[in-house]
């Protein structure tokens, strides 16, 4: 199974980006999917997750600005990021949990998001 993240780039503060995470096989329907990020010199942190039943969870720092969604038919998870801030700058990774589990089984390769002030 491969997770291919895309959509990162350079954007000014206040701008928007939409990240996509495409799975190589049909794995989304029974798994929680998530987005994580890692800034230079910091630990990887959770950004948002969406369960197989559609329940969303967000880090406090992105609530009201980011939206996670999934399209099981397309094997793709999205992260819409609005009102971006310089502190959102990081490498963003998507992840797939084990089936019906809270533990992560697969990681994507990461996509760089840079927000300029």
Backbone as CSV, one residue per row, in Angstrom:
resi,resn,N_x,N_y,N_z,CA_x,CA_y,CA_z,C_x,C_y,C_z
1,UNK,0.847,-1.192,0.000,0.000,0.000,0.000,0.883,1.241,0.000
2,UNK,0.572,2.178,-0.880,1.293,3.454,-0.907,0.315,4.599,-0.753
3,UNK,0.734,5.622,-0.011,-0.034,6.844,0.143,0.757,7.965,-0.505
4,UNK,0.146,8.615,-1.472,0.820,9.671,-2.221,0.202,11.011,-1.858
5,UNK,0.971,11.823,-1.125,0.498,13.149,-0.741,0.924,14.175,-1.774
6,UNK,0.054,15.134,-2.030,0.358,16.192,-2.986,-0.404,17.448,-2.605
7,UNK,-0.051,18.556,-3.274,-0.785,19.795,-3.073,-0.065,20.834,-2.243
8,UNK,1.098,20.489,-1.717,1.849,21.458,-0.940,2.425,22.545,-1.822
9,UNK,2.984,23.575,-1.174,3.584,24.654,-1.923,3.847,25.860,-1.045
10,UNK,4.133,26.961,-1.700,4.408,28.227,-1.026,3.194,29.136,-1.165
11,UNK,2.745,29.682,-0.045,1.568,30.545,-0.060,1.767,31.666,0.951
12,UNK,1.156,32.788,0.699,1.233,33.891,1.651,0.280,33.668,2.810
13,UNK,0.584,34.278,3.927,-0.299,34.201,5.083,-1.698,34.672,4.701
14,UNK,-2.689,33.929,5.183,-4.064,34.222,4.835,-4.573,33.455,3.631
15,UNK,-3.657,32.809,2.927,-4.028,32.065,1.739,-4.525,30.665,2.052
16,UNK,-4.756,29.897,0.980,-5.314,28.553,1.110,-4.535,27.553,0.274
17,UNK,-4.551,26.327,0.731,-4.024,25.190,-0.018,-4.921,23.992,0.234
18,UNK,-4.939,23.079,-0.724,-5.681,21.842,-0.550,-4.733,20.683,-0.767
19,UNK,-4.535,19.901,0.253,-3.691,18.716,0.150,-4.546,17.505,-0.205
20,UNK,-3.948,16.604,-0.968,-4.609,15.347,-1.325,-3.709,14.186,-0.938
21,UNK,-4.316,13.093,-0.571,-3.586,11.865,-0.236,-4.291,10.716,-0.941
22,UNK,-3.644,10.180,-1.961,-4.231,9.111,-2.741,-3.616,7.777,-2.353
23,UNK,-4.465,6.816,-2.073,-3.990,5.473,-1.726,-3.903,4.619,-2.984
24,UNK,-2.930,3.726,-3.007,-2.695,2.919,-4.201,-3.727,1.804,-4.355
25,UNK,-4.354,1.441,-3.261,-5.386,0.414,-3.307,-6.577,0.885,-2.484
26,UNK,-7.676,0.156,-2.589,-8.870,0.556,-1.863,-8.735,0.153,-0.400
27,UNK,-8.311,1.119,0.437,-8.118,0.799,1.850,-8.885,1.733,2.770
28,UNK,-9.504,2.771,2.192,-10.019,3.828,3.052,-11.271,3.441,3.833
29,UNK,-12.102,2.597,3.289,-13.457,2.462,3.824,-13.516,1.989,5.269
30,UNK,-12.546,1.237,5.722,-12.596,0.699,7.083,-11.499,1.266,7.974
31,UNK,-10.920,2.378,7.555,-9.784,2.921,8.291,-9.959,4.396,8.632
32,UNK,-9.455,4.773,9.776,-9.292,6.182,10.089,-8.089,6.706,9.312
33,UNK,-8.279,7.866,8.701,-7.206,8.503,7.942,-6.839,9.812,8.635
34,UNK,-5.577,10.200,8.497,-5.168,11.411,9.184,-4.107,12.194,8.451
35,UNK,-4.010,13.443,8.845,-2.931,14.328,8.399,-2.116,14.726,9.619
36,UNK,-0.805,14.689,9.462,0.130,15.067,10.506,1.131,16.039,9.897
37,UNK,1.831,16.758,10.742,2.840,17.677,10.211,4.057,17.712,11.133
38,UNK,5.175,18.065,10.517,6.417,18.182,11.280,7.168,19.409,10.812
39,UNK,7.332,20.344,11.716,8.100,21.549,11.436,9.561,21.304,11.800
40,UNK,10.476,22.075,11.227,11.903,21.888,11.525,12.175,21.987,13.023
41,UNK,12.879,20.994,13.545,13.243,20.996,14.952,12.134,20.611,15.904
42,UNK,10.990,20.204,15.360,9.853,19.843,16.215,9.418,18.416,15.941
43,UNK,8.654,17.883,16.887,8.122,16.535,16.705,6.929,16.556,15.761
44,UNK,6.679,15.408,15.151,5.502,15.285,14.304,4.253,15.379,15.175
45,UNK,3.270,16.125,14.687,2.052,16.322,15.452,0.816,16.063,14.600
46,UNK,-0.247,15.688,15.281,-1.509,15.452,14.611,-2.120,16.764,14.166
47,UNK,-2.649,16.774,12.949,-3.378,17.931,12.440,-4.878,17.644,12.433
48,UNK,-5.244,16.539,11.804,-6.662,16.196,11.710,-6.806,14.723,11.368
49,UNK,-7.890,14.129,11.837,-8.221,12.755,11.462,-9.690,12.682,11.087
50,UNK,-9.999,11.667,10.287,-11.386,11.387,9.943,-11.571,9.876,10.017
51,UNK,-12.540,9.450,10.806,-12.748,8.021,11.004,-13.473,7.419,9.805
52,UNK,-13.540,6.093,9.805,-14.241,5.405,8.709,-15.727,5.728,8.723
53,UNK,-16.242,6.210,9.863,-17.656,6.598,9.941,-17.845,8.094,9.716
54,UNK,-16.745,8.808,9.446,-16.847,10.224,9.120,-16.669,11.185,10.272
55,UNK,-16.309,10.690,11.447,-16.086,11.564,12.599,-14.742,12.255,12.452
56,UNK,-14.751,13.572,12.587,-13.558,14.391,12.401,-12.981,14.848,13.740
57,UNK,-11.671,14.936,13.758,-10.967,15.418,14.939,-9.862,16.359,14.474
58,UNK,-9.730,17.510,15.164,-8.749,18.508,14.748,-7.875,18.932,15.919
59,UNK,-6.643,19.279,15.610,-5.797,19.930,16.602,-6.379,21.309,16.887
60,UNK,-6.243,21.766,18.118,-6.793,23.063,18.484,-6.241,24.184,17.604
61,UNK,-5.002,24.053,17.192,-4.336,25.116,16.430,-4.919,25.293,15.025
62,UNK,-5.666,24.304,14.530,-6.200,24.405,13.165,-7.725,24.415,13.119
63,UNK,-8.361,24.261,14.264,-9.832,24.246,14.286,-10.390,25.535,13.698
64,UNK,-11.396,25.367,12.839,-12.014,26.528,12.203,-11.300,27.004,10.961
65,UNK,-10.106,26.480,10.698,-9.343,26.893,9.516,-9.120,25.739,8.542
66,UNK,-8.962,24.527,9.062,-8.695,23.355,8.228,-9.914,22.442,8.222
67,UNK,-10.096,21.750,7.094,-11.189,20.781,6.979,-10.668,19.508,6.338
68,UNK,-10.867,18.401,7.017,-10.483,17.103,6.461,-11.711,16.433,5.873
69,UNK,-11.516,15.764,4.743,-12.618,15.048,4.105,-12.064,13.818,3.407
70,UNK,-12.954,12.937,3.011,-12.511,11.717,2.345,-13.481,11.347,1.245
71,UNK,-12.947,10.711,0.211,-13.751,10.177,-0.888,-13.318,8.728,-1.055
72,UNK,-14.067,7.839,-0.438,-13.677,6.423,-0.465,-13.658,5.862,-1.880
73,UNK,-14.555,6.344,-2.722,-14.616,5.833,-4.094,-13.345,6.171,-4.870
74,UNK,-12.719,7.295,-4.511,-11.485,7.719,-5.177,-10.244,7.354,-4.375
75,UNK,-10.439,6.671,-3.238,-9.309,6.288,-2.373,-8.472,7.498,-1.988
76,UNK,-9.126,8.617,-1.729,-8.407,9.869,-1.496,-8.937,10.598,-0.266
77,UNK,-8.003,11.165,0.482,-8.328,12.009,1.626,-7.792,13.406,1.335
78,UNK,-8.535,14.411,1.761,-8.162,15.793,1.482,-7.988,16.571,2.786
79,UNK,-7.187,17.629,2.693,-7.076,18.576,3.789,-7.152,19.973,3.182
80,UNK,-8.286,20.617,3.377,-8.453,21.999,2.930,-7.923,22.910,4.021
81,UNK,-6.961,23.740,3.670,-6.325,24.618,4.640,-6.577,26.065,4.246
82,UNK,-7.309,26.767,5.066,-7.636,28.175,4.835,-7.025,29.047,5.928
83,UNK,-6.959,30.322,5.659,-6.410,31.284,6.625,-5.060,30.812,7.163
84,UNK,-4.202,30.422,6.259,-2.915,29.862,6.659,-2.055,30.890,7.371
85,UNK,-1.267,30.391,8.324,-0.374,31.221,9.119,1.064,30.735,8.945
86,UNK,2.033,31.597,9.166,3.432,31.150,9.066,3.733,29.942,9.951
87,UNK,3.076,29.832,11.082,3.320,28.697,11.985,2.739,27.386,11.459
88,UNK,2.007,27.441,10.351,1.542,26.217,9.704,2.614,25.610,8.801
89,UNK,3.714,26.314,8.618,4.797,25.816,7.785,5.351,24.510,8.344
90,UNK,5.370,23.478,7.512,5.812,22.152,7.942,5.741,21.205,6.752
91,UNK,6.282,20.016,6.950,6.037,18.919,6.019,4.782,18.204,6.519
92,UNK,3.833,18.036,5.625,2.554,17.413,5.976,2.541,15.972,5.458
93,UNK,2.154,15.052,6.346,2.108,13.632,6.030,0.680,13.124,6.197
94,UNK,0.281,12.250,5.297,-0.977,11.549,5.514,-0.669,10.160,6.063
95,UNK,-1.651,9.602,6.746,-1.472,8.303,7.372,-2.768,7.528,7.358
96,UNK,-2.643,6.226,7.311,-3.801,5.328,7.358,-3.655,4.417,8.559
97,UNK,-4.705,4.376,9.375,-4.674,3.485,10.536,-4.895,2.037,10.123
98,UNK,-4.588,1.145,11.016,-4.985,-0.256,10.829,-6.516,-0.298,10.838
99,UNK,-7.052,-1.308,10.186,-8.501,-1.426,10.115,-9.122,-1.426,11.511
100,UNK,-10.119,-0.558,11.687,-10.886,-0.466,12.929,-9.959,-0.343,14.140
101,UNK,-8.902,0.455,13.970,-7.898,0.577,15.014,-7.436,2.023,15.136
102,UNK,-6.881,2.359,16.287,-6.343,3.701,16.504,-4.860,3.790,16.167
103,UNK,-4.234,2.693,15.807,-2.802,2.718,15.521,-2.558,2.897,14.027
104,UNK,-1.506,3.635,13.699,-1.184,3.931,12.304,-0.449,2.755,11.682
105,UNK,-0.878,2.425,10.461,-0.229,1.333,9.739,0.614,1.844,8.565
106,UNK,0.137,2.856,7.874,0.853,3.349,6.695,1.054,4.871,6.776
107,UNK,2.234,5.297,6.285,2.538,6.723,6.166,2.783,7.078,4.701
108,UNK,2.367,8.282,4.334,2.719,8.821,3.038,4.090,9.475,3.112
109,UNK,4.554,9.993,1.963,5.923,10.506,1.888,6.066,11.955,2.325
110,UNK,4.989,12.679,2.493,5.082,14.059,2.942,5.070,15.062,1.807
111,UNK,4.479,16.225,2.080,4.468,17.316,1.123,4.732,18.612,1.892
112,UNK,5.599,19.454,1.346,6.031,20.662,2.049,5.006,21.775,1.882
113,UNK,4.650,22.398,2.992,3.796,23.584,2.997,4.602,24.714,3.638
114,UNK,4.742,25.803,2.910,5.470,26.960,3.417,4.566,28.180,3.335
115,UNK,4.378,28.830,4.476,3.522,30.009,4.540,4.401,31.218,4.865
116,UNK,4.423,32.165,3.962,5.250,33.360,4.166,4.435,34.464,4.820
117,UNK,5.119,35.270,5.606,4.424,36.349,6.323,4.392,37.631,5.501
